[in-house]
Amino acid sequence: MVLKLFSVSGTIKKRLLCIVLLVALVVVLFSLLLDNSQNKKKDRKLIENFKPLDTNSPAPFDPEIIPNFVGNKNNKDAEKSTLHVESEKHNVEPERNIPPRFLKKPTTEKSKSSRVPVNVAETIEFKGPSNKEQQEIVNAFLHAWRAYEKYAWGKDELHPLSKSGGTWFNCGLTILDSLDTMWIMNLKDEFAKGRKWVAESLRFNHPHVQLFEIVIRALGGLLSAYHFSGDAIFAEKARDLGNKLMPCVKAGLIPCRFADLSNPKSNRIGDHSTAEVGTIQLEFRDLARVFEDKSYEDPVNNIMRRLGSADKFDGLASANVNSQGEYQRSATVGAGASIDSYYEYLVKMWLQGGKTENDLKKDYITFVGGMKRHLLKYTKPGNLAFVGSLNGFHGSFRSEMEHLACFLPGTMALGVMKANMPKDHLDIAAQLTETCYQMYVKQPTGLSPEVVYMNTDPGSSRDFGQSAGPAYNIQRPEAIESIYYMYKATKDKKYRDMGWKIFKAFEKYTKLSEGYDSIDNVYDSTNPGHRNKMETFYLAETLKYLYLLFDDNDELPLDKWVFNTEAHPLPVYKPDFWDSIGK
């Protein structure tokens, strides 16, 4: 009996075990079915809540979410394929009125939602030096670059005598200013190192930056590097900077002069120069087109309209403008410091926008007329043309020419070539370019000072007097810039000869064993002195214009590119750009 009961008990235990296992299996299957049902509900909710990103205001920049994307043809196809797959995952077709690159993508552990440029730049290839002159200029650039790499990497400027770096805006200005020069010279290894620093180390967080300077150098340099290389990292960094500067740009009728990048906000600081107010437009307009976001463009266009509508002296602006956009009538009237690039941007904005903004062209032509009547004079005995200045709207004439004013003949030549300006502008441009060249070769060092006094008295025995002003030379680009444009306009070989002679003077008096330096006194060829500073624009502008002066292949056609005032090429857009995208 005992054995029988034990046997029955064992059978019951086996049956109970089977029942438990069966129940457990049912529970597992039910759990899986329930989880699948919940996932489907989540997918439906994701589809219902899916919205494109807001394109009306710039998105903040997050350096951790930059896509590893270079906009060449192969990668563009890959990008389109990725977009198609992402759309299929959520069963959502991109809205036709929203650019595909602005659509939100699902967040993953490694990547958050991000926007990349709408107008993806294709890689623009340059062949590199094609003659001995270009090769020597490339060698000069590399001599400057190697010293910067060695002693000042990541700093804004090189101090070549002390072999150290200097900080101005703490954003590696020499790198940003040199990127497009390296690309044009086909220095891909050096460009790649600069690109790596931009991607890994560039941060815009300095509490006190000058709006004009950081826009023309950093924003312009990043945008140009983007248009040449197609690498989205440059556009994203440009947008980061642009976003941080916008409160300053939109501060009032004119922008504030200084911005705090560590705490972006409106920063009203009184009056400042006309050139600073009127020389930020090309860069922000290009940024707006790269991201198809007019909030970058409208404020700078309004600033230019205000400058155009303010009272002038026979079409001539003064050097200072107040917070209401009114010119200070007692300030200098001329084409040099604090005024120069405002006139330059009148022409270049008109070209950049497709030759439709006729108020810009009208203001420029009016300026040239006033300049001819009040500022254009001739020396004695050589009859050299120069552009002087007035001490206010109705003040006395100053018989001197600033080196900065040597930009003007280049702008006038460009206007004739590409903006259908009156033909006599080219004649004046040729005369002024000759004067700027003579400002170099008449000096013992072959280098021009900042200002040259012009003799206009009939009894004068020489055209130039030694200026009481600054005698230094900081390797400025304006004379070379105009020589470049005059060569493009005429193909006259004499302009190449002019440029080469000036380059050789730079090589003789500003080149050190490592890097280049500004000199103190152009009138002393024995002991010109040094200033312990290699300006970023020597690499960005002076050497770039020299290199392009000897370009036999027209690699940067002026009907497709316009140079900002720091010589960063930006594309010319079609006149219907905004209409074509419905904005």
C-alpha angles and dihedrals in degrees: 000000000000092000091049093051090049090052092051091047091053092052091052091052092052091049092049091050091053091050091051092050092048091051091049091052091051091050092051093049092048091050092052092049091049093049092051090051091052092050090054090052090051091051091051090049091049090053092047092049096042110122132165117249118271106262097186095084131036114261119233115259120246112190091202094065103052109136116235093240135140113188101232121131096264094050092045089060091048090050091052090050091051091050091052092051092048090051092051092051090063098033089236126135115215111254109251095225093055118073108245092236090062095057117115115250125202117274117245133181091263102037136039124201111285142173122229128188117298094208101056112205119226116223112269111210125209124196099220127230114351100181140030094262093056091046092054090050090050089051089053091051091050091049089056094042095049091054091049091049092050101045110016110026110162093009122111098243143010120241097201100188096051090035093228141113129255129214123218107148096358095235106108094261094180089057094047092045093049104045097092092042089057091048092050090049090049092240093151098164092054090044091051091053090050090048091052091053091049092051097045107028113019113113127163104214108120112136096218122038129154107242096216096047098047092045097052095041108031104024092039093046094050093047093049091049088052094050092049101041101029088222109148093209089077093051092048092050089047090053091049090055093042092053092051092049098046096085087057093046092051095043094114143307086326127022126258116261100230131037134201107222092185091061109017112208141126108298111187111195110168126245128357143163126305092228093055091051095045100042106068098071104089092054099048092043089054092047088052092054095046090057097026090236117136092192087085094051108039097066095051092046089053090052091054091048090053091051090048095051097046118103113270136181105258090322094317121122123211124236096253132057127187129224090271092057094253122140118242102241094207095052124100117287113205145090100272136079117003094009108046107090094043088072090042092056094051089069097036095049089051089053095042093054096050100266096285105109095086096175087070092053091045092052090050095050089047089052093052090051092052091044091054092049100044112016109030111093138156131233129234131266098003099044093227114172117234139167113233130178143244129232093237133321093310100015134123123285121258111213099214139096125221120216088232088063089063087085088075102076089051092052091047091051091049090050092055094045100046109009101048093241120170113289094236087069088072092052091053090045091055092050093049093046089055090052092050089051091050089052084067106038096044091063122086091241095043088240128113124238122228092261133019123199112227122215113221101164113114091232095055117127096198133034098224130051122197104265120239085216130081115324096192129111119212097182094262118186105216099098093045089046092056092044088055093051093045090053090050090050098046109016086221109159092215089079091058088051090052093050093047093052091051091047091054090052089053089051093050101045108022103038116100130187085267119023131335132283140198116248130227104217126028090184093066113067092174098055111008093162127219133252101204096236133107106200116225091227091065087071096032100045120003098050092037093054090045091052093048091047086069095042108128094181103057090233092170106043111199094223088065103034135044122194120227116223090272090054095254107147115230125183125260111237131214115261093242095051097123094038090052091061095040098253 
